[in-house]
Amino acid sequence: MEITRRIEDGIAVLALVGRLTVNDTPGQLKATAAQAIAEGAHAVALDLSQVPYIDSTRLGELIAAHITVARQNGRLVLICPTQRITALLKLAGLEGIFETYPSFDQARTTLRRA
């Protein structure tokens, strides 16, 4: 998995590329999200459009990132989750935990109001 980061309107957009599996560096996603909030972003948007698969270990890391950002008074949202990821979130009972948006523009509109 690769993570690239950009800031737009105070929102850290983390674009993830590749499969998120147990083979990835533990804590990388959580640390990147926490750093973005610490550097002044008020929200983190995870762009999942290039992530075809998430295993249970990295699903746990998504939850950890969400909690970490929330504890720093930020919001973490998901952008463009694939149908497979959406189904996984539903199966795990997490679809109500993560705000999801089909595009960054729609997420940005909501996050600006917050």
KEKOL-797624 format. One line per 8 residues: number of its first residue (from 1); for each residue y, x, z of C-alpha. Coordinates in steps of 0.1 Angstrom, whole numbers. Example, Ala and Ser with C-alpha at 12.3 -4.5 7.8 and 13.67 -1.06 7.14 Angstrom:
1	-45 123 78 | -11 137 71
//
This chain:
1	0 0 0 | 35 11 -8 | 67 -2 8 | 101 0 -8 | 132 -11 11 | 166 -24 1 | 193 -43 20 | 211 -73 5
9	236 -94 24 | 223 -80 57 | 187 -89 48 | 161 -60 46 | 139 -67 16 | 106 -49 20 | 87 -50 -13 | 50 -44 -7
17	28 -32 -35 | -10 -30 -35 | -38 -43 -13 | -31 -44 24 | -63 -32 40 | -76 -13 70 | -73 19 50 | -35 17 52
25	-15 36 78 | -16 15 110 | 18 2 121 | 36 12 89 | 48 -23 81 | 58 -32 117 | 77 1 120 | 95 -3 88
33	106 -39 97 | 117 -28 132 | 137 1 118 | 155 -22 94 | 166 -45 122 | 175 -15 144 | 198 -3 115 | 216 -36 114
41	197 -61 92 | 196 -96 107 | 165 -105 88 | 135 -90 71 | 121 -106 39 | 86 -93 29 | 82 -95 -9 | 45 -101 -14
49	45 -108 -51 | 27 -75 -58 | 1 -79 -30 | -32 -93 -44 | -51 -91 -11 | -46 -88 27 | -75 -82 50 | -77 -94 86
57	-65 -61 100 | -32 -62 80 | -29 -99 87 | -27 -89 123 | 0 -64 113 | 20 -92 96 | 19 -110 129 | 29 -79 148
65	59 -74 125 | 69 -110 129 | 69 -107 167 | 87 -73 167 | 115 -87 145 | 118 -119 166 | 121 -98 198 | 150 -80 182
73	167 -114 175 | 159 -112 138 | 139 -134 114 | 110 -123 92 | 102 -144 62 | 77 -141 33 | 87 -141 -3 | 64 -149 -32
81	31 -149 -14 | 3 -153 -39 | -19 -183 -38 | -47 -163 -22 | -23 -151 6 | -11 -186 11 | -47 -198 14 | -54 -170 39
89	-24 -180 61 | -35 -216 61 | -71 -207 69 | -59 -186 98 | -36 -214 110 | -5 -193 104 | 12 -213 77 | 36 -228 103
97	44 -194 118 | 57 -177 87 | 86 -191 67 | 78 -187 30 | 100 -189 0 | 92 -187 -38 | 121 -163 -44 | 145 -140 -26
105	175 -161 -37 | 161 -192 -19 | 153 -171 12 | 188 -156 12 | 204 -190 11 | 185 -201 42 | 190 -168 60 | 227 -168 54
113	230 -202 72 | 212 -188 102
//
